[in-house]
């Protein structure tokens, strides 16, 4: 029973972490930054990635990355 509960907990935490990564990467993409680069950075440094997305200004013009569809 404990093994099943441990596996279930890992799955729930994994799904929640994946949704968090997607949310941060999507927020960065809306600001004009790379979805994949931000998602990968946030995978390894979640708190720093979240802070960076919150603080960086929106990119404009030629420096803006195309929106991921």
Phi and psi in radians as a Rosetta constraint file:
Dihedral C 1 N 2 CA 2 C 2 CIRCULARHARMONIC -1.156 0.35
Dihedral N 2 CA 2 C 2 N 3 CIRCULARHARMONIC -0.593 0.35
Dihedral C 2 N 3 CA 3 C 3 CIRCULARHARMONIC -1.174 0.35
Dihedral N 3 CA 3 C 3 N 4 CIRCULARHARMONIC -0.731 0.35
Dihedral C 3 N 4 CA 4 C 4 CIRCULARHARMONIC -1.115 0.35
Dihedral N 4 CA 4 C 4 N 5 CIRCULARHARMONIC -0.738 0.35
Dihedral C 4 N 5 CA 5 C 5 CIRCULARHARMONIC -1.129 0.35
Dihedral N 5 CA 5 C 5 N 6 CIRCULARHARMONIC -0.678 0.35
Dihedral C 5 N 6 CA 6 C 6 CIRCULARHARMONIC -1.139 0.35
Dihedral N 6 CA 6 C 6 N 7 CIRCULARHARMONIC -0.755 0.35
Dihedral C 6 N 7 CA 7 C 7 CIRCULARHARMONIC -1.141 0.35
Dihedral N 7 CA 7 C 7 N 8 CIRCULARHARMONIC -0.750 0.35
Dihedral C 7 N 8 CA 8 C 8 CIRCULARHARMONIC -1.074 0.35
Dihedral N 8 CA 8 C 8 N 9 CIRCULARHARMONIC -0.724 0.35
Dihedral C 8 N 9 CA 9 C 9 CIRCULARHARMONIC -1.095 0.35
Dihedral N 9 CA 9 C 9 N 10 CIRCULARHARMONIC -0.746 0.35
Dihedral C 9 N 10 CA 10 C 10 CIRCULARHARMONIC -1.099 0.35
Dihedral N 10 CA 10 C 10 N 11 CIRCULARHARMONIC -0.698 0.35
Dihedral C 10 N 11 CA 11 C 11 CIRCULARHARMONIC -1.138 0.35
Dihedral N 11 CA 11 C 11 N 12 CIRCULARHARMONIC -0.785 0.35
Dihedral C 11 N 12 CA 12 C 12 CIRCULARHARMONIC -1.115 0.35
Dihedral N 12 CA 12 C 12 N 13 CIRCULARHARMONIC -0.777 0.35
Dihedral C 12 N 13 CA 13 C 13 CIRCULARHARMONIC -1.136 0.35
Dihedral N 13 CA 13 C 13 N 14 CIRCULARHARMONIC -0.696 0.35
Dihedral C 13 N 14 CA 14 C 14 CIRCULARHARMONIC -1.106 0.35
Dihedral N 14 CA 14 C 14 N 15 CIRCULARHARMONIC -0.750 0.35
Dihedral C 14 N 15 CA 15 C 15 CIRCULARHARMONIC -1.157 0.35
Dihedral N 15 CA 15 C 15 N 16 CIRCULARHARMONIC -0.750 0.35
Dihedral C 15 N 16 CA 16 C 16 CIRCULARHARMONIC -1.096 0.35
Dihedral N 16 CA 16 C 16 N 17 CIRCULARHARMONIC -0.726 0.35
Dihedral C 16 N 17 CA 17 C 17 CIRCULARHARMONIC -1.141 0.35
Dihedral N 17 CA 17 C 17 N 18 CIRCULARHARMONIC -0.717 0.35
Dihedral C 17 N 18 CA 18 C 18 CIRCULARHARMONIC -1.087 0.35
Dihedral N 18 CA 18 C 18 N 19 CIRCULARHARMONIC -0.713 0.35
Dihedral C 18 N 19 CA 19 C 19 CIRCULARHARMONIC -1.165 0.35
Dihedral N 19 CA 19 C 19 N 20 CIRCULARHARMONIC -0.651 0.35
Dihedral C 19 N 20 CA 20 C 20 CIRCULARHARMONIC -1.096 0.35
Dihedral N 20 CA 20 C 20 N 21 CIRCULARHARMONIC -0.792 0.35
Dihedral C 20 N 21 CA 21 C 21 CIRCULARHARMONIC -1.065 0.35
Dihedral N 21 CA 21 C 21 N 22 CIRCULARHARMONIC -0.754 0.35
Dihedral C 21 N 22 CA 22 C 22 CIRCULARHARMONIC -1.118 0.35
Dihedral N 22 CA 22 C 22 N 23 CIRCULARHARMONIC -0.706 0.35
Dihedral C 22 N 23 CA 23 C 23 CIRCULARHARMONIC -1.100 0.35
Dihedral N 23 CA 23 C 23 N 24 CIRCULARHARMONIC -0.790 0.35
Dihedral C 23 N 24 CA 24 C 24 CIRCULARHARMONIC -1.144 0.35
Dihedral N 24 CA 24 C 24 N 25 CIRCULARHARMONIC -0.775 0.35
Dihedral C 24 N 25 CA 25 C 25 CIRCULARHARMONIC -1.137 0.35
Dihedral N 25 CA 25 C 25 N 26 CIRCULARHARMONIC -0.668 0.35
Dihedral C 25 N 26 CA 26 C 26 CIRCULARHARMONIC -1.178 0.35
Dihedral N 26 CA 26 C 26 N 27 CIRCULARHARMONIC -0.690 0.35
Dihedral C 26 N 27 CA 27 C 27 CIRCULARHARMONIC -1.099 0.35
Dihedral N 27 CA 27 C 27 N 28 CIRCULARHARMONIC -0.715 0.35
Dihedral C 27 N 28 CA 28 C 28 CIRCULARHARMONIC -1.162 0.35
Dihedral N 28 CA 28 C 28 N 29 CIRCULARHARMONIC -0.678 0.35
Dihedral C 28 N 29 CA 29 C 29 CIRCULARHARMONIC -1.138 0.35
Dihedral N 29 CA 29 C 29 N 30 CIRCULARHARMONIC -0.651 0.35
Dihedral C 29 N 30 CA 30 C 30 CIRCULARHARMONIC -1.146 0.35
Dihedral N 30 CA 30 C 30 N 31 CIRCULARHARMONIC -0.452 0.35
Dihedral C 30 N 31 CA 31 C 31 CIRCULARHARMONIC -1.503 0.35
Dihedral N 31 CA 31 C 31 N 32 CIRCULARHARMONIC -0.093 0.35
Dihedral C 31 N 32 CA 32 C 32 CIRCULARHARMONIC 1.787 0.35
Dihedral N 32 CA 32 C 32 N 33 CIRCULARHARMONIC 0.226 0.35
Dihedral C 32 N 33 CA 33 C 33 CIRCULARHARMONIC -1.812 0.35
Dihedral N 33 CA 33 C 33 N 34 CIRCULARHARMONIC 2.822 0.35
Dihedral C 33 N 34 CA 34 C 34 CIRCULARHARMONIC -1.156 0.35
Dihedral N 34 CA 34 C 34 N 35 CIRCULARHARMONIC 2.233 0.35
Dihedral C 34 N 35 CA 35 C 35 CIRCULARHARMONIC -1.070 0.35
Dihedral N 35 CA 35 C 35 N 36 CIRCULARHARMONIC -0.882 0.35
Dihedral C 35 N 36 CA 36 C 36 CIRCULARHARMONIC -1.238 0.35
Dihedral N 36 CA 36 C 36 N 37 CIRCULARHARMONIC -0.712 0.35
Dihedral C 36 N 37 CA 37 C 37 CIRCULARHARMONIC -1.143 0.35
Dihedral N 37 CA 37 C 37 N 38 CIRCULARHARMONIC -0.732 0.35
Dihedral C 37 N 38 CA 38 C 38 CIRCULARHARMONIC -1.178 0.35
Dihedral N 38 CA 38 C 38 N 39 CIRCULARHARMONIC -0.728 0.35
Dihedral C 38 N 39 CA 39 C 39 CIRCULARHARMONIC -1.099 0.35
Dihedral N 39 CA 39 C 39 N 40 CIRCULARHARMONIC -0.721 0.35
Dihedral C 39 N 40 CA 40 C 40 CIRCULARHARMONIC -1.188 0.35
Dihedral N 40 CA 40 C 40 N 41 CIRCULARHARMONIC -0.741 0.35
Dihedral C 40 N 41 CA 41 C 41 CIRCULARHARMONIC -1.084 0.35
Dihedral N 41 CA 41 C 41 N 42 CIRCULARHARMONIC -0.753 0.35
Dihedral C 41 N 42 CA 42 C 42 CIRCULARHARMONIC -1.200 0.35
Dihedral N 42 CA 42 C 42 N 43 CIRCULARHARMONIC -0.494 0.35
Dihedral C 42 N 43 CA 43 C 43 CIRCULARHARMONIC -1.031 0.35
Dihedral N 43 CA 43 C 43 N 44 CIRCULARHARMONIC -0.732 0.35
Dihedral C 43 N 44 CA 44 C 44 CIRCULARHARMONIC -1.539 0.35
Dihedral N 44 CA 44 C 44 N 45 CIRCULARHARMONIC -0.535 0.35
Dihedral C 44 N 45 CA 45 C 45 CIRCULARHARMONIC -2.301 0.35
Dihedral N 45 CA 45 C 45 N 46 CIRCULARHARMONIC 1.323 0.35
Dihedral C 45 N 46 CA 46 C 46 CIRCULARHARMONIC -1.097 0.35
Dihedral N 46 CA 46 C 46 N 47 CIRCULARHARMONIC -0.763 0.35
Dihedral C 46 N 47 CA 47 C 47 CIRCULARHARMONIC -1.210 0.35
Dihedral N 47 CA 47 C 47 N 48 CIRCULARHARMONIC -0.743 0.35
Dihedral C 47 N 48 CA 48 C 48 CIRCULARHARMONIC -1.125 0.35
Dihedral N 48 CA 48 C 48 N 49 CIRCULARHARMONIC -0.727 0.35
Dihedral C 48 N 49 CA 49 C 49 CIRCULARHARMONIC -1.074 0.35
Dihedral N 49 CA 49 C 49 N 50 CIRCULARHARMONIC -0.728 0.35
Dihedral C 49 N 50 CA 50 C 50 CIRCULARHARMONIC -1.136 0.35
Dihedral N 50 CA 50 C 50 N 51 CIRCULARHARMONIC -0.746 0.35
Dihedral C 50 N 51 CA 51 C 51 CIRCULARHARMONIC -1.135 0.35
Dihedral N 51 CA 51 C 51 N 52 CIRCULARHARMONIC -0.748 0.35
Dihedral C 51 N 52 CA 52 C 52 CIRCULARHARMONIC -1.081 0.35
Dihedral N 52 CA 52 C 52 N 53 CIRCULARHARMONIC -0.771 0.35
Dihedral C 52 N 53 CA 53 C 53 CIRCULARHARMONIC -1.121 0.35
Dihedral N 53 CA 53 C 53 N 54 CIRCULARHARMONIC -0.613 0.35
Dihedral C 53 N 54 CA 54 C 54 CIRCULARHARMONIC -1.244 0.35
Dihedral N 54 CA 54 C 54 N 55 CIRCULARHARMONIC -0.545 0.35
Dihedral C 54 N 55 CA 55 C 55 CIRCULARHARMONIC -1.724 0.35
Dihedral N 55 CA 55 C 55 N 56 CIRCULARHARMONIC -0.425 0.35
Dihedral C 55 N 56 CA 56 C 56 CIRCULARHARMONIC -1.227 0.35
Dihedral N 56 CA 56 C 56 N 57 CIRCULARHARMONIC 2.525 0.35
Dihedral C 56 N 57 CA 57 C 57 CIRCULARHARMONIC -1.350 0.35
Dihedral N 57 CA 57 C 57 N 58 CIRCULARHARMONIC 2.835 0.35
Dihedral C 57 N 58 CA 58 C 58 CIRCULARHARMONIC -1.252 0.35
Dihedral N 58 CA 58 C 58 N 59 CIRCULARHARMONIC 2.377 0.35
Dihedral C 58 N 59 CA 59 C 59 CIRCULARHARMONIC -1.446 0.35
Dihedral N 59 CA 59 C 59 N 60 CIRCULARHARMONIC 2.552 0.35
Dihedral C 59 N 60 CA 60 C 60 CIRCULARHARMONIC -2.324 0.35
Dihedral N 60 CA 60 C 60 N 61 CIRCULARHARMONIC 2.844 0.35
Dihedral C 60 N 61 CA 61 C 61 CIRCULARHARMONIC 1.194 0.35
Dihedral N 61 CA 61 C 61 N 62 CIRCULARHARMONIC -2.458 0.35
Dihedral C 61 N 62 CA 62 C 62 CIRCULARHARMONIC -1.217 0.35
Dihedral N 62 CA 62 C 62 N 63 CIRCULARHARMONIC -0.324 0.35
Dihedral C 62 N 63 CA 63 C 63 CIRCULARHARMONIC -1.470 0.35
Dihedral N 63 CA 63 C 63 N 64 CIRCULARHARMONIC -0.141 0.35
Dihedral C 63 N 64 CA 64 C 64 CIRCULARHARMONIC -1.361 0.35
Dihedral N 64 CA 64 C 64 N 65 CIRCULARHARMONIC 2.349 0.35
Dihedral C 64 N 65 CA 65 C 65 CIRCULARHARMONIC -1.470 0.35
Dihedral N 65 CA 65 C 65 N 66 CIRCULARHARMONIC 2.507 0.35
Dihedral C 65 N 66 CA 66 C 66 CIRCULARHARMONIC -1.093 0.35
Dihedral N 66 CA 66 C 66 N 67 CIRCULARHARMONIC 2.525 0.35
Dihedral C 66 N 67 CA 67 C 67 CIRCULARHARMONIC -1.139 0.35
Dihedral N 67 CA 67 C 67 N 68 CIRCULARHARMONIC 2.410 0.35
Dihedral C 67 N 68 CA 68 C 68 CIRCULARHARMONIC -1.409 0.35
Dihedral N 68 CA 68 C 68 N 69 CIRCULARHARMONIC 2.274 0.35
